[in-house]
Amino acid sequence: MRTAFTADQIRAAERELMARLPDGTLMQRAASGLAAACAGLLGKVYGSRVALLVGSGDNGGDALYAGARLARRGARVEAVLAGGRTHEAGLEALLLAGGRVAGAEAVGRADLIVDGLLGIGASGALREPYRELVRAANAAAAPTVAVDVPSGVDASSGRVEGAAVEARLTVTMGARKTGLLVDPGAALAGEVELVDIGLGPFLPDPDVAGLSRADVAALLPRPAAESDKYRRGVVGVVAGSDQYTGAAVLAVGGALLAGAGMVRYAGPGEPVAQVRAHWPEAVITELDRPSLDGVGRVQAWVIGPGLGTGEWARELLAQVLASDVPVLIDADGLTVVARERALLGRTAPVLVTPHAGELSRLTGAGRDEIEADRLAHARGAAAELGATVLLKGSTTVVAEQGRPVRVNGTGTPWLATGGTGDVLSGVAGALLAQGLGTYDAGSCGAYLHGLAGRIAASGAPLHAAGVAAAVPEAIREVGRPTRVHR
C-alpha cells in the first residue's frame, strides 16, 4: 500500500530521527538520493549543465549538496540563489566542487533544472523572485527535478494557488507527501521517486493511502467450491428511465462483469427492454409504479444513474434506503438526497459516488473549491453525511470517518466521458453485494474501474460500454502474480 503524510507528520518524524543522528546526516542522505536521481535522468553527467534553483530552506541545502556531488562528477553546476539567505555549508560544498553562483539566465542554458526553492512547509501563492523562476523553469526545454514537492504545491493537500513547478520527476525524502498523490499537485509532480532517509520507525498512521495491485487482489472476493449465485452476491440495481435508458444498461453491465452472482434490475418499460436485450442473465422487474415489493431479496442496492429526480425517483430511493443492506447512491439519486438529506438517516452503510458538481449540491461548497482541495471536502462530506464518500475526478478519493483517505492510482483522462460513472456504480455495487464494506468496495471499485479504463483506451478514446467490457480483464490483471526479476 502506498502511504503519504502531511507536512506536520513528516516534520515531527524528522525531529525524532535527527535527535538520534549527528548534525547534517539527514541532509546528506537526501542529497545523495537526489544526486543519484538527477544523474539517472541526465544519463551522462560529465559535461552536462545543471541549474539549481535554491531557496533559503532545507530543500535549498539538499539541492546545493546534490549539486556538489554532480559537479565532482564533471557537471557544470550553476546555483541561482533566490532566498534571502542560503544554506552556507551547502553553498561552500558546491563552490569547492567547482560549481558557481549565477543569475536566472542559467535556467535557459541548463540540461537539467533542480527545484529547491520551497519545502514542505510552504503554502499559498508564490512570491517574487520565486514566481518568475518557476515560470522560467516551466518554459525551459530542460526537465525539472523537484526536491520533496514541486514549489507552489501544498505538500499536505495538493492545493496550487497560482504558479507552480511542472516537474518531470519529484524526489521526495523519507515518505510520500499527501500533495503528491492528489490533484492538482499530483499532476505537477511527474514521476515520484522516494528516497529512504530512515523516517519509517517514526512515522504515525498515514494521512492518505493508495491501494496497490496486491492490496486489491487480497481484498477482492473470489468464488469458492461451494459458491452458488446467491453466495456470490445479489445486487439490486434501480437505474434508468424512459429518457435515460443507457444508464441502466451500463450499471447492470458493470455489476455483472464485476462478478455479482445475480443482478436484479428494476425499472420502467424502456430501460427494461434495453437491459433485457443487452443482459439476458439479469433478473428483471418492470415497474409500472414506484414500488420495489416484487423485486426480491438483495444483498446491496445501487440506485440513481439516469433515474430522474422527480417523485418517482424519490419514492424508490426512500424504499431502498429503508432496507437493511448497504446502498450505493449515484447521479440523480444524489440530487434527490441533496434536496432531502433526511433520507440518509439510516444505520446500514451508505456509499455515495459524486463528482465535484454533485458534491457541491450535497454540501453547498463551490465546485471550484472542491476541485482545489478534494481531500478536505471529501473528508468533510463523509462526516457531514454519515456516509462513505467516493469523490470522482482526476484524482478519485474515498473518504470514511476515522480512516485514512484512499487515493486511487489507476485511471486515464479518457474516462472523462458519459456513462463511465454508471459502470463504476455497478462495479462497486457488486463488491458491496459480495461482502466488502463501503470503504473497501469504493476503493477496489475505483481501482478496477480505472484499470479497465486503461485497458479499454490503450491510448485512444473509449466509450463506457468498452470500460464495462474490460472489467473482467482488469480483475484478471489484478490476480496475476507479480513477475520477479532476478
N, C-alpha and C positions, 0 to 999 in steps of 0.2 A: 504494500500500500504506500502510495506517495503521501507524505505528510508535509505540512507547511505551517509556519508560525508567524506571529505578529512581531513587529519591531521590538516591543517591550519584552516579549518572551525571549527573543534572541539576545537582547542586551543583558537580561538577568542571567541567562546561561553563560554568556561571555564573562561576566563579572565573577561568577563562581569558578570558572576554569582559570581565568587569569590570576586569581588569588593563589593558585597552586603551581604556577609556572613562572620562570624568570621573565622579567620585563621584555616585551618585544617578541616573544615566542609566537604568539598568535598571528601577528602581522607577518612574520617571516614565513609561517606556514601558508598563509593566504597568498602572499606574493609568489611563493614557489608554484602553487597551483595555478595562479593567474598567468605567470610567465609560460608555463607549460601549455596552457590552453591557447595563448597567443601564438606560440611557436607552431602549434598544430594547425592553426588557421592560416598562418603565413606560408607554411610549407618550407620555405627556405628563409632562414633568419639572417644569415650573413648578407650584408649589403642592402637589406630592406630598410624602409623608412617607417618609423613608428612615432606617432604623435600622442602624447599623454595629455589629457585634459584633467588638470589637477585642482581639486578643491582643497579646503582647509581642514577637512576631517580625516578620519582614518582611511576612508576609501582613497583619498589622495595619497596617503602614505603607502597603501597597498600598490597603487599604480606606480609610484616612484621606485619602490624596491623591485617590482617586477620589471620596470624599465631598465634598472641597473643590470639585472640578470640578462636581459635581451641585449643590452649594449656590450656586455662581456662576451657575448656570442657573435659580435660583429654587426649588430643592427645599429642604424643611425637614429638615435632616440632623441626626440625633442619634447620638452615639457612646457606646456602652456599653463602658467600659474594664474588661476582665476580667483582664488580665495584671498581674503585679507591677510591670512597667514598661511604658512606652508609647513608641512612636516619636515623639520630641519634635518633630522638624521636620514630620512629617505632622500631628500634633495642632495645631501652630501654624498650618499652612496651612488646616486645617479651620476653626479659630476665626476666622481672618482673613477667610475666605469667608462667615462668618455661621452656620456650624454651631455646635453646642453639645454639651456632655457631659451625659448623662442616665443614669438608672438603668434597671434591667431592664424597667420599665413601658413604655419606648419601643418594645419589641418588639410589644406588643399593639396599639399605635396606628399602626403603620407600614403603608405601602402596598407596601414592598419591604424585605427584610432582606438585609444583606450579611454573609456569614460569613467574617470574617477572624480567627477565633480561633486556629487552629493551621495550621502549614505542612506542607511535605512531609517534614520531619524527625521529626514526631511519630509515636509508636506506642503501642500499649497502650490501656487503658481511660481514658476522660476522668475528670478530677478536677474538683472544685468550684473556682470557680463555673462552669467551662465546661459541665459536665454539665447543670446547671439551665438555663443559657442555651440550650443545644441543644434541650432539651425544650420550652422556651418557644417557640423558633423553629418547631419541628415542629408545635406546637399552634396557631400563629397562622394567621389567614386569609391573610396576605400570603405571596407566594412568596419563596423564599430563593435568593440567588445565592452560590455558594461560590467562594472565591478559591483557585485551584490544585487543591485537593481538598476535599471536604466534611470538616469537622472530625469526627474519630472514625474516618475511613477511613485505613488504612495505604497510603501512596502507592505503595509498592513491591510490594504483594501483593494489595491489595483486602480484606485482613482487617478485620473490625469486631469489637471487643470491647466490648459494651455499647452505650451511646447513641451516635448519630452523626447528623449533619445530613442531612435529606432535602431535597436541593436540586432546584429546578426547572431551574436552569442552573448549570453549573460553568464558570467562565472560567479556563482553565489556561494558564500562561505558558511560552512558549518551545518546549515539546514536551509531548505527552501523557504522563501518568504511568501506569505499569503498572496501578495500582489503579483507574483509571478505566475499564479495559476488562474487568475480571474481577470477577464477583460474589463476595461481596455488595457490594463497593464500587461496581461499575458500576450496580447497581440504585438506588443512592442519589445518583448524580451527576446524574441528569436529562439534559438535552441538554448536550453538551460543546462549548464554543467555544474554539478555540485562538488565542491572541494571539502573534504573531511578535515576539519581542524581540531577534532576532539570534543565537540559540544554534546555529542549524543547522551552521555550519562546525566547531563544537567538540564536537558530539555523537559518541559512539562508536557501534559497532554496537548495534542496539536490543535491549532485553531481551525484548520481545514484539512481534509484528506481526499484522496482520489483513489478509486479502486483500480487495481492492476488486473490484467487478464487472469492471473492466478486467483485473485480475490473473487472475481466474478465466477470463475469455474467452481470454486469451493462453495459459493452460495446458491448457484443455480440448482433447482430441483431436477432430479433425474429419476425416471421411472424404474421401479424395482420389479422383480419377477412376479410379485403378487399384485402389481398395479392393475387397476381397471380404469375405465374412463371417469368414474366418479372420484376415485382416489387421486387421479391426476389433476383434479381441479375443474370445477364447473363455474364458468364466469358468465354473468348476465350482462348483456350489452343493450342499453337503451340509447339509441342514437338515430340521427337522420330524420328527415321529414319529406313531405312531398316536394319541397323546394330543394332540399339538400340530400339527395339520395346517396351520393358518393361517400359521405361521411360514415354512414352505416356500413357500407361495403369495406371501407378501409379499416375501421375499428374492429369489425368482426375478423377480417383477414389478419390483422396484427395479433389478435388473441389466439386464433387457430394456429398460426405459424410459429408462435412463441411457445407452443407446447401444451395449451389447455386441453384437458381431456374431453371437454364438451363446452360449446358455446351456445347459450340460449339467447336468441335475439328477439326483441320485442319492438314493434314499430308499426306505423301506418302502411297502407297498401303499396304506395310507390316504392319506398325503400325495401319493403318486404320482397317485392318482385325482384329487385336488383340483388339483394343478399341471396335469395334462393337461386338465382341464375349463376352467381359467382361462387357461392359457398354452399353446395347442397348438403354438406355434412353438418351445418348449423341447424339447431332445433329452433323453429321459428313460430312465434306467436304474433298474428296480425291483430293490431289493436283498432277497434272502432270507437273506443272511448279511453280516457286516461286511467286505466286500471291494470295492474300487474298481477291480479289474483290468479290468473291461469298460467303463468309463466313456469312455475315450478321452482324447486329449491336450487339456490346457487350458493357458492362459497365466497363470491365477491361480485360487486357491481361496477360497471363502467357506465357513466351517464354524461351526456352533454353534447358530444360532437354533432353539429348540424341539427340539433333538436328543436331549435326555435326558442323564443324567450317569452311566449305568452302563457296563458293559464294552463294549457295542455302540458307544457314543459314543467311548469311549477308544480302541478299535481303529481306528475310522475316522479319528479325529484323528491318531493315530500315523502312519497311512498318508499322510495329507495332508501332515503336517509332514516326512515322509521325502522328499517331492518336491523338485524344484529350482526351483520357481516361487514367487512371492510368495503369502503366505497371510494372509487376514483371519480373525481368531478373535473370535467374539462370544458373548454369552449363555451357554448351557450349556457351550460349548467352553471358556469362561474358568473355569468351575467345575472342569472336568476338569484344566485346566492348574494351577489353584491347588492341587490335590491332588498333582500330579506335574509339578513345574517342569522336570524334566529333559527333558520333551517339547520344550521350546523350544530345545534345543541343536542349532541348525542354522545354516548360513551364509547361506541365502537369506532375503530380507526377511520380516518379520512385522509386521502391523498389528493391534493389539488395540483393541477398542472397548468398554471397560467403562463402566458408570455407577458412582457412588461406592460402592455396596454391593459390586459385583463387584471393583472395585479394592481394596476393603478385604480381600476374601478373597485376592486375589493377593499383597498386600504385608503384611498384618497390621495396617495402620494403621486407626484407628477411622473409621467413616463420617463422623461429625461433624467429626473433624479434617480429613478430605479436603475436605469441603464448605467448611470455613473457610479453607483455603489450597490451592485447586485447582492453582495453578501449581507450588508446591513439590512436591506429591505426584505430579503428572503427570511432572515432571522426574525425580523420584526413581525412579518406576516405570520410565521409559524406560531409565535407567541400570541399574537392578537386573535388569530382564527382558531387556535387549539387544534391545528392540523399539521400534517407534513406537507411542505411546500416544495414542489419541483418547478423551479423558475426556468423556463425555456429561453434560449437565446444563444448568442455567440459563445458564451460560457454557460452551460446548463448547471445549475446548482440545486442541491437537495438539502433542505433545512428542516430540522426537527428539534424541539426544545430539549436542552440538556445534552446534545450530541454535537460533535464537530460537523460543520457543513461539509457535505461531499461535493466535490467539483468533478464534473465529467471530463475525461481526457480524450474521448473519441468524437467523431463527427466531421462534417465538412460544410463549407458555406453553401454547397449545392442543396443542402437540406432546407434552405430557406425558400420553400415552395409550398403551394397549397396542398393540404391533405396529409403532410408528413406527421403533424401533431396528432391526427386521428389514429395513425398507425401506432405511434408511441403510446397512446392511451390503451389500445388493445394489448400491446406487449406488456406494459406494466400491470394491466388488469389481470392478464393471465398469470403473472407471477404472484399477484396477491391471492388469486384463487388456488394456486399451488402451495400456499402456506407461508410465503415470505411476508414479513411485516412491511408497513408502508415505507419505511426508511430504506430497507434493502430492495424492495420491489421498485421504488423510484430510481434508486442508484443503478441497479442492474439493468432496469428497463432503458434508462438513458444510455448506458454503455452499449447495450446490444443495438439499440436504435441508431446510435452514432456509427457503430461499426458496420451495420447494414447499409447505412447511407454511403459510407466509403466504398463498400463493395459494389453497390448499385451505380455509383457515379463513375468510379475509376477515372477521375479527372474530367468528366464530361457532365452535361446536365442530366438530371434524373427526374423521375416522377414518383409520386407517393406509392403507387401500386408496385413499382420496382423496388422501393425500400421494403415494403412488406414481403415481397418475394425473396429478398435477400436475408431475411431474419434467420431462417434455418442455417444458412451458410455462416452467419455470424455466430450462432450457437456452436456450430461445428468448430469454427476457428478458435473460439474460447476454450473448447475442450481438448484441442490438440496439445500434445506435450511440447514444452518449450525446448527448442534444439540447443544442446550444449556444445560449444566449440572447444575442442581440445588442442 
